[in-house]
Amino acid sequence: MTKLAASAWPKADLASVGMPSSSVSLAELSTGDLAEAVHAIKNGHCYLDWRLFQFALSMFDHAQAVSKNVAVTQRSILDLEAQTALELQMSLDSTDHFARSLLDDAVCARDRLPAVFSTMRLGLIDRARFHRIVAETQLVRDDETMALIDQTLALQIMGLRGGVSSMSITKTGHMARRLVAEYDPDAEKLDRDRAKASRNVGFQALDGGMAQISITATAEDVRLVRQLLDAVIAGLCPEDPRTKAQARSDAAIALLQRTPFTCQCDSDGCTAQITDVELDARAARIVVHVLCDATTLDGGDQCGYLDGYGPISGDHVRQIAERDDSVIHQHDLNDLLEPEAQSDNDLDEAAVHRKGPRPDSPDECRADDPRPDPEIDENGAAASASDAGSDTQAADGVSPPRFLIAKTALPSDPYRPNLLTDLVARFLWGTCSIPGCERAAFACDLDHVAEFDNICPSNGGPTCICNLLPKCRFHHLMKTHLTGFLDDLWIDDDGRYHASVTTPGGITVELLAPNQWLFPQLADLRCRHQLAQQSATGSAASTVDQAPERSQTRTAAKHARRRAERKANYEQRAVGQARRQAAEEAAAWDDYEAKRAIGEPPF
């Protein structure tokens, strides 16, 4: 008999795995040191999940080894899974359900997802993310297809071949769901049909005399209902005492009970706009956005993307397109491009200088530069030397690409992106671009990473895909007002879009655009501002010390500092980027193959 011993963890020295020594006071550590320790704990959590799966499988194999008749035992209620789950339940102080779920995931790790399982050992995913992948792939029955999905997922988790470097549980599920929909459409359709058949209305009693009602419906219908509730409460006056959550609850009950929804401000001068006519006007503007390739509507298997939900199969896209309330708009990325490189003589002089609102005073533009340079493009950023003509070569001697992203801002307002730029910038990231935030992109602000200059647009960041990130209002305000918060956006040599966030504590997280698979053509396109950076002829990125000899507002100084930091980050990334990328991919492959070759039982 084995008696479970007390924990030995308090006596363990964890300094060897990146955590501070137990003799070090936490008060002596910087925010960066604490962040590294937290990251080490995250990696350790993933590794321990990996070991837990191995131990669970070894328990199961031992139960099989001692069983006198496995075939008969497996037909019993007390089968080998139940016996192993009992041992796990007692060892973990858990429930039978938790133990069975753990064992099921472990068996799936060995038999269906060995490549993905190996990434747990590397600290890339934990059991919660692995469980989400298991749920998304459970109906794939063909072994070859399952192996292909397993290998592709493992590569993407490691950041290779279109992977993303920062994954929430939701985005992990999106990645798996998209691959299943593309590689095994029948399994995805079966899963969706089963889910649709289980739609229901649930009730649950809560404490305090409250209860909860939940409605299960298609993703597009739920998105419409959520936006309808927001449209209802948008008419409340500012004096209404309820929070948005409380107002949504009251609005939903009023709609279901067919009773009036009223403002609770108790003011004689209430300005609420919640009549049926006013509500109908707001409801008419509700849009649920779905993006897909044109071939999907013609019967292709390419996935689409439903804003606020994630990837959906081609069949699901076509079902939405067939709805009576659906409106289909055709968009072409070529509409963002200038058809051919043109010379400066071909530019419309009036259009070039029509950049934005007139300055309030002559002093708000530099005295020696009273108007933007004539070579400023339509987005308010300096054009690179490679824009002048088709015979011009870039600084490295390579001819610039034939097609450049140029038509990205409204001609009448360079601060506002045109419709296609807005769509691409939002769908490219799918959600708020801050890692871990799942706010839908079309419910976010579209933020200029390098701040736009309304007085002299040439001195600020451009309105372009290379400078626009969706941010929820909370994180947008955080960027604007929190000292030390820095975000960045860049495009690597392979045309992949990257973003990064640096917190005031110095913690930097980088991520790849999770939805660039929606725009396969985008990797082959280049924008003027990207080429301007590469040829060192881009828009001004001076530090505060290099600024003109005049007083500067606090906001202007902050923007100048951020431009300088982004420029320094760009130069640092540019040095040896290709060599570093090749080395990382080679090392990842070697590490991956080495982990697969580990001889620890049962692998």
C-alpha positions in Angstrom: 0.0 0.0 0.0 1.3 3.5 -0.9 0.5 6.4 1.4 0.6 9.7 -0.3 3.4 11.9 1.1 3.3 15.6 2.0 4.5 18.1 -0.6 8.2 18.3 -1.2 7.9 21.5 -3.3 8.5 24.0 -0.6 12.0 22.5 -0.1 12.8 22.4 -3.8 15.4 24.8 -5.2 13.7 26.1 -8.4 16.4 28.6 -9.4 17.6 26.1 -12.1 14.3 26.5 -13.9 14.3 30.3 -14.0 12.7 31.1 -10.7 14.3 33.3 -8.0 16.0 31.5 -5.1 13.8 31.1 -2.0 16.5 33.1 -0.1 15.8 36.2 -2.3 13.2 38.6 -1.0 10.5 39.3 -3.6 10.7 43.0 -2.7 14.2 43.1 -4.1 13.2 41.9 -7.5 12.3 44.3 -10.4 9.1 44.0 -12.4 11.2 42.4 -15.2 12.6 39.8 -12.8 9.1 39.0 -11.5 7.8 38.7 -15.0 10.6 36.2 -15.9 9.6 34.2 -12.8 6.0 34.2 -13.7 6.9 33.0 -17.3 9.0 30.2 -15.8 6.0 29.1 -13.7 4.0 29.1 -16.9 6.6 26.9 -18.6 6.7 24.6 -15.6 3.0 24.3 -15.6 3.1 23.1 -19.2 5.9 20.7 -18.5 4.1 19.3 -15.4 1.0 18.8 -17.5 3.1 16.9 -20.0 4.5 14.7 -17.2 1.0 14.2 -15.7 -0.2 12.8 -19.0 2.7 10.4 -19.1 2.0 9.2 -15.6 -1.7 8.7 -16.4 -0.9 6.7 -19.5 1.6 4.6 -17.5 -1.2 3.9 -15.0 -3.5 2.8 -17.8 -0.8 0.6 -19.4 -0.2 -1.0 -16.0 -3.9 -1.7 -15.6 -3.9 -3.4 -19.0 -0.8 -5.5 -18.1 -2.3 -6.9 -15.0 -5.8 -7.5 -16.5 -6.5 -11.2 -17.1 -8.9 -10.6 -19.9 -8.8 -7.1 -21.4 -11.6 -7.8 -24.0 -14.0 -8.9 -21.3 -13.0 -6.2 -18.9 -13.6 -3.5 -21.5 -17.2 -4.6 -21.8 -17.7 -4.1 -18.1 -18.9 -1.0 -16.3 -15.7 -1.2 -14.3 -13.5 -1.2 -17.4 -9.8 -0.3 -17.4 -10.6 3.4 -17.9 -12.8 3.5 -14.9 -10.2 1.6 -12.8 -7.4 4.0 -13.9 -9.7 7.1 -13.4 -10.2 5.9 -9.8 -6.5 5.9 -9.1 -6.1 9.3 -10.7 -9.1 10.6 -8.7 -7.6 9.6 -5.4 -4.1 10.9 -6.3 -5.3 14.3 -7.5 -8.0 14.8 -4.8 -10.4 15.4 -7.7 -13.7 14.2 -9.1 -14.3 11.2 -11.2 -15.3 13.5 -14.1 -12.0 15.4 -13.9 -10.0 12.1 -13.7 -11.8 10.6 -16.7 -11.3 13.8 -18.7 -7.6 13.8 -17.9 -7.2 10.2 -19.0 -9.1 10.8 -22.2 -6.8 13.7 -23.1 -3.7 11.7 -22.3 -4.8 8.8 -24.5 -5.6 11.3 -27.3 -2.1 12.8 -26.8 -0.5 9.4 -27.4 -2.8 8.1 -30.2 -4.0 11.1 -32.1 -2.0 14.3 -31.3 1.6 13.2 -30.5 3.2 16.2 -32.2 1.0 18.7 -30.5 1.6 16.8 -27.2 5.3 17.4 -27.6 4.8 21.1 -27.5 3.5 20.9 -24.0 7.0 19.8 -22.9 8.4 22.9 -24.6 6.2 25.1 -22.4 4.1 26.3 -25.4 0.7 25.0 -24.4 -0.9 23.7 -21.2 -3.6 21.1 -20.6 -6.4 23.6 -21.1 -5.3 24.5 -24.6 -4.6 20.9 -25.4 -8.1 20.0 -24.2 -9.5 22.6 -26.5 -7.7 21.1 -29.5 -8.9 17.6 -28.5 -12.5 18.9 -28.5 -12.1 20.6 -31.9 -10.6 17.5 -33.6 -12.6 14.7 -31.9 -14.7 13.9 -35.0 -11.8 13.5 -37.4 -11.7 9.8 -38.1 -9.2 9.4 -41.0 -5.8 8.6 -39.6 -3.9 10.3 -42.4 -5.9 13.5 -42.1 -5.5 13.4 -38.3 -1.8 13.1 -38.7 -1.7 16.0 -41.1 -3.7 18.2 -38.7 -1.5 17.1 -35.8 1.8 18.0 -37.6 0.4 21.3 -38.9 -0.9 22.3 -35.5 2.4 21.5 -33.9 4.3 23.7 -36.4 1.8 26.6 -36.0 2.1 26.4 -32.2 5.8 26.6 -32.5 5.3 29.8 -34.6 6.3 28.2 -37.9 4.3 28.1 -41.1 1.7 30.6 -40.3 1.6 30.0 -36.6 0.9 32.7 -33.9 3.3 33.3 -31.1 0.8 34.3 -28.5 -2.2 32.1 -28.1 -5.2 32.3 -25.8 -7.3 29.2 -25.3 -9.9 30.8 -27.7 -7.3 31.4 -30.5 -5.9 27.9 -30.0 -9.4 26.5 -30.7 -9.7 28.8 -33.7 -6.5 27.4 -35.1 -7.6 23.8 -34.7 -11.2 24.5 -36.0 -9.9 26.1 -39.2 -7.6 23.1 -40.0 -10.4 20.6 -39.4 -12.8 22.6 -41.6 -10.2 22.7 -44.4 -8.8 19.2 -44.1 -11.9 17.3 -43.2 -15.0 19.4 -44.1 -17.3 16.3 -43.4 -16.1 16.1 -39.8 -16.7 19.8 -39.3 -20.2 19.7 -40.8 -21.0 16.7 -38.6 -19.8 18.6 -35.5 -21.8 21.7 -36.5 -25.0 19.7 -37.2 -24.7 18.0 -33.8 -24.2 21.3 -32.1 -27.1 22.9 -34.0 -29.4 20.0 -33.1 -28.6 20.6 -29.4 -29.7 24.2 -29.4 -31.7 24.9 -26.3 -32.9 27.3 -23.6 -31.5 26.6 -20.2 -32.5 27.8 -16.7 -30.4 27.8 -13.6 -31.3 29.0 -10.1 -28.8 31.4 -8.5 -28.4 32.8 -5.0 -30.2 35.9 -3.8 -33.5 35.2 -5.5 -31.9 35.4 -8.9 -31.9 32.9 -11.8 -30.1 32.6 -15.1 -31.4 31.9 -18.6 -29.1 30.8 -21.4 -30.0 30.5 -25.1 -28.0 28.3 -27.4 -28.2 29.3 -31.1 -26.1 29.7 -34.2 -23.1 32.1 -33.8 -24.4 34.6 -36.3 -27.8 34.8 -34.5 -26.3 35.3 -31.1 -24.1 38.0 -32.5 -27.1 39.8 -34.0 -29.0 39.5 -30.7 -26.0 40.9 -28.7 -25.8 43.9 -31.0 -29.5 44.4 -30.9 -29.4 44.6 -27.1 -26.5 47.1 -27.4 -28.7 49.1 -29.8 -31.5 49.1 -27.3 -29.5 50.4 -24.3 -27.6 52.9 -26.5 -30.8 55.0 -26.3 -30.6 55.4 -22.5 -29.8 58.9 -21.2 -26.5 59.4 -19.4 -28.2 59.7 -16.1 -29.5 56.2 -16.1 -28.0 54.5 -13.0 -27.6 51.0 -14.5 -24.4 49.5 -15.7 -24.3 48.2 -19.3 -24.6 44.6 -18.1 -27.6 45.4 -16.0 -29.2 47.4 -18.8 -28.7 44.5 -21.2 -30.4 42.1 -18.8 -33.4 44.5 -18.4 -33.6 45.0 -22.1 -33.6 41.3 -22.9 -36.4 40.6 -20.3 -38.4 43.5 -21.7 -38.1 42.2 -25.3 -39.0 38.7 -24.3 -42.0 39.8 -22.1 -43.0 42.4 -24.7 -43.1 45.1 -22.1 -41.7 48.7 -22.5 -38.0 49.2 -21.8 -37.7 52.5 -20.0 -35.0 54.8 -18.6 -34.6 54.8 -14.8 -33.1 58.3 -14.4 -36.2 59.8 -12.9 -35.4 63.1 -14.4 -37.9 65.5 -15.9 -35.4 66.4 -18.6 -34.7 62.8 -19.6 -33.1 62.6 -23.1 -33.5 58.9 -23.7 -34.2 57.8 -27.2 -35.9 54.4 -26.8 -39.1 54.7 -28.8 -39.8 52.0 -31.4 -39.0 54.4 -34.2 -35.7 55.4 -32.7 -34.8 51.8 -31.9 -35.7 50.7 -35.4 -33.3 53.3 -36.8 -30.4 52.0 -34.7 -31.3 48.3 -35.4 -31.2 49.0 -39.1 -27.4 49.8 -38.8 -26.5 46.5 -37.1 -24.0 44.5 -39.1 -22.5 41.1 -38.4 -19.3 40.9 -40.6 -18.2 37.7 -42.3 -15.2 37.6 -44.6 -14.4 34.8 -47.1 -12.7 34.1 -50.3 -14.9 34.5 -53.4 -14.3 30.8 -54.3 -15.9 29.8 -51.0 -19.3 31.1 -52.1 -18.9 29.0 -55.3 -18.5 25.8 -53.3 -14.9 25.9 -52.2 -13.7 24.6 -48.8 -11.7 27.7 -47.8 -12.8 28.9 -44.4 -14.3 32.2 -43.7 -14.2 34.4 -40.5 -17.2 35.5 -38.5 -16.4 38.6 -36.4 -16.8 38.0 -32.7 -16.7 34.2 -33.2 -13.8 33.1 -35.3 -13.2 30.8 -38.3 -16.2 29.1 -39.8 -16.3 26.4 -42.6 -17.1 27.2 -46.2 -20.4 25.4 -45.8 -21.3 27.6 -42.9 -20.3 30.7 -44.9 -22.7 29.7 -47.7 -25.5 29.1 -45.2 -25.1 32.7 -43.9 -24.9 34.0 -47.4 -28.2 32.4 -48.3 -30.0 34.2 -45.4 -32.7 36.7 -46.5 -31.0 39.4 -44.5 -27.5 38.9 -45.9 -25.9 41.4 -48.2 -22.8 40.4 -50.1 -20.1 43.0 -51.0 -17.2 42.1 -53.3 -13.8 43.5 -52.3 -10.5 43.2 -54.1 -7.1 43.8 -52.5 -6.0 45.2 -55.8 -8.2 48.3 -55.0 -5.5 49.2 -52.4 -2.7 49.3 -55.0 -1.4 51.8 -57.3 -1.6 50.2 -60.8 1.9 51.2 -61.9 4.7 53.2 -60.3 4.3 56.8 -61.4 6.6 59.8 -61.5 6.3 62.9 -59.3 5.2 64.8 -62.4 2.0 62.7 -62.6 0.9 63.6 -59.0 -2.1 65.9 -58.6 -0.5 68.9 -56.8 -3.7 70.0 -55.2 -4.4 66.5 -53.9 -0.9 66.1 -52.5 -1.3 69.1 -50.3 -4.9 68.6 -49.3 -3.9 66.6 -46.1 -6.2 67.6 -43.3 -7.6 70.4 -41.3 -5.9 73.7 -41.7 -3.6 74.6 -38.7 -5.1 76.9 -36.2 -2.1 79.2 -36.4 1.0 79.4 -38.6 3.2 78.4 -35.7 1.6 74.9 -35.6 3.7 73.9 -38.6 7.4 74.4 -38.7 8.4 77.8 -39.9 10.9 76.5 -42.3 8.4 73.9 -43.6 5.0 75.7 -43.7 3.4 72.9 -45.7 4.0 69.2 -46.2 6.7 68.2 -48.6 5.5 67.8 -52.2 6.7 64.2 -52.1 4.2 63.2 -49.4 1.9 60.4 -50.4 -1.9 60.5 -50.0 -1.7 58.9 -46.5 0.4 61.7 -45.1 3.8 59.9 -44.9 7.0 60.6 -46.8 7.3 58.5 -50.0 10.5 56.5 -50.4 12.9 57.0 -53.2 11.6 53.9 -54.9 8.3 55.5 -55.5 9.6 58.0 -58.0 9.6 55.8 -61.0 9.7 52.2 -62.3 13.4 52.4 -63.0 14.4 53.3 -59.4 16.0 50.7 -57.3 15.9 50.2 -53.6 18.9 50.8 -51.4 20.0 47.2 -51.6 20.0 47.2 -55.4 16.8 45.2 -55.7 14.1 46.7 -57.8 11.0 47.6 -55.8 7.9 45.5 -56.2 5.6 46.4 -59.0 2.6 46.8 -56.9 2.5 49.0 -53.8 -0.2 49.4 -51.2 -1.0 53.1 -51.6 -4.8 53.8 -51.6 -5.5 53.3 -47.9 -7.0 56.6 -46.6 -10.0 58.6 -47.5 -9.0 61.4 -50.0 -11.1 63.8 -48.0 -9.7 62.9 -44.6 -6.2 61.3 -44.4 -6.9 60.3 -40.7 -9.7 57.9 -41.7 -9.0 54.6 -43.5 -11.1 53.8 -46.5 -13.5 50.9 -46.3 -11.2 48.2 -47.6 -8.3 49.3 -45.4 -10.6 49.2 -42.4 -11.8 45.7 -43.3 -8.4 44.3 -43.8 -6.9 45.8 -40.6 -9.8 44.4 -38.5 -10.0 41.0 -40.0 -6.2 40.6 -40.1 -6.1 40.6 -36.3 -9.7 39.4 -35.6 -9.8 40.8 -32.0 -8.2 43.5 -30.0 -4.5 43.3 -30.8 -3.4 43.2 -27.2 -2.5 39.6 -26.4 -5.1 37.9 -24.3 -7.9 40.3 -25.1 -10.8 38.7 -27.0 -12.8 41.8 -27.8 -14.2 41.5 -31.4 -12.3 43.6 -33.9 -15.4 45.4 -35.2 -16.2 46.4 -31.6 -12.7 48.0 -31.2 -11.2 51.3 -32.1 -8.8 51.3 -35.1 -5.7 52.8 -33.6 -2.8 54.5 -35.4 0.3 52.7 -33.9 2.6 55.6 -34.7 0.3 58.5 -33.8 -1.3 60.5 -36.6 -0.5 64.3 -36.7 -3.7 66.2 -37.5 -1.9 69.4 -38.0 1.0 68.2 -40.2 0.2 64.6 -41.3 3.6 64.1 -42.8 5.1 64.4 -39.2 3.0 61.5 -37.9 2.1 57.9 -38.6 0.3 57.0 -41.8 -3.2 55.7 -42.2 -2.2 52.3 -43.6 -2.4 48.6 -42.9 1.2 48.8 -41.7 0.2 51.3 -39.0 -3.4 50.3 -37.9 -4.2 47.9 -35.1 -7.7 47.2 -33.5 -7.7 48.0 -29.8 -10.6 47.8 -27.4 -11.5 51.1 -25.8 -9.8 50.1 -22.5 -6.5 49.1 -24.1 -6.7 52.2 -26.4 -7.0 54.4 -23.4 -4.1 52.5 -21.7 -1.8 53.1 -24.7 -2.8 56.8 -24.8 -2.4 57.6 -21.1 -0.1 55.0 -19.5 3.5 56.2 -19.4 5.9 53.5 -20.7 3.3 51.6 -22.7 4.6 51.0 -26.2 3.1 49.1 -29.1 4.6 48.4 -32.5 3.7 46.9 -35.9 6.0 45.7 -38.6 6.1 43.5 -41.7 9.0 41.0 -42.0 10.8 40.0 -45.2 8.3 37.2 -45.9 5.4 39.7 -45.7 4.1 38.5 -42.4 2.5 41.1 -40.1 3.9 41.3 -36.5 2.8 43.3 -33.5 4.4 43.8 -30.1 3.4 45.3 -26.8 5.8 46.6 -24.2 4.4 47.3 -20.7 5.6 50.0 -18.4 7.4 47.2 -16.5 9.5 46.4 -19.5 7.7 43.2 -20.5 7.5 42.7 -24.3 5.2 40.3 -26.0 5.3 39.8 -29.8 2.6 38.1 -31.9 1.9 37.3 -35.5 -1.3 38.4 -37.1 -3.5 35.3 -36.5 -5.7 35.7 -39.5 -3.3 36.4 -42.3 -4.5 33.2 -43.9 -7.5 35.2 -44.9 -5.3 37.3 -47.2 -2.8 35.0 -48.9 -2.0 37.8 -51.4 -1.1 40.3 -48.7 2.3 38.7 -48.1 3.4 39.6 -51.6 2.4 43.2 -51.4 4.4 46.1 -49.9 3.4 49.5 -48.8 5.2 52.7 -49.4 5.9 53.2 -45.7 7.6 49.8 -45.4 9.9 50.6 -48.3 10.5 54.0 -46.9 11.8 52.4 -43.7 13.9 49.9 -45.6 15.6 52.7 -47.7 15.9 55.0 -44.6 13.9 57.7 -46.4 10.7 57.4 -44.4 8.8 59.9 -42.3 10.6 61.7 -39.5 11.4 59.7 -36.5 13.5 62.1 -34.5 14.0 62.1 -30.8 12.9 65.0 -28.6 16.5 66.3 -28.5 16.6 66.4 -32.3 13.3 68.2 -32.6 13.1 71.8 -33.9 14.2 74.6 -31.6 10.8 75.4 -30.2 8.6 74.5 -27.2 6.9 71.1 -27.4 3.7 69.9 -25.8 3.8 66.9 -23.5 1.8 64.9 -26.1 4.1 65.8 -28.9 7.2 64.9 -26.8 5.5 61.5 -25.9 4.8 60.8 -29.6 8.4 61.8 -30.6 9.8 59.4 -28.0 7.6 56.6 -29.2 8.6 57.2 -32.8 12.3 57.1 -31.7 11.7 53.8 -29.8 9.9 52.2 -32.7 12.7 53.3 -35.1 15.3 51.8 -32.7 13.3 48.6 -32.5 13.0 48.4 -36.3 16.7 48.8 -36.7 17.4 46.2 -34.1 15.1 43.7 -35.8 16.5 44.5 -39.3 20.0 43.4 -38.2 20.3 39.7 -39.0 16.6 39.1 -39.2 16.8 36.5 -42.0 19.7 34.7 -40.3 17.9 34.6 -37.0 14.7 33.3 -38.5 16.5 30.5 -40.3 18.4 29.6 -37.1 15.2 29.6 -35.1 13.4 27.3 -37.5 16.3 24.9 -37.7 16.6 24.8 -33.9 12.8 24.3 -33.5 12.9 21.4 -35.9 15.9 19.8 -34.2 14.3 20.2 -30.8 11.0 18.9 -32.1 12.6 15.8 -33.6 14.6 15.3 -30.4 11.5 15.4 -28.2 9.7 12.9 -30.5 12.7 10.5 -30.1 12.6 10.6 -26.3 12.4 7.0 -25.0 10.6 7.6 -21.8 7.6 5.3 -21.3 5.1 5.1 -22.8 6.7 6.9 -25.7 
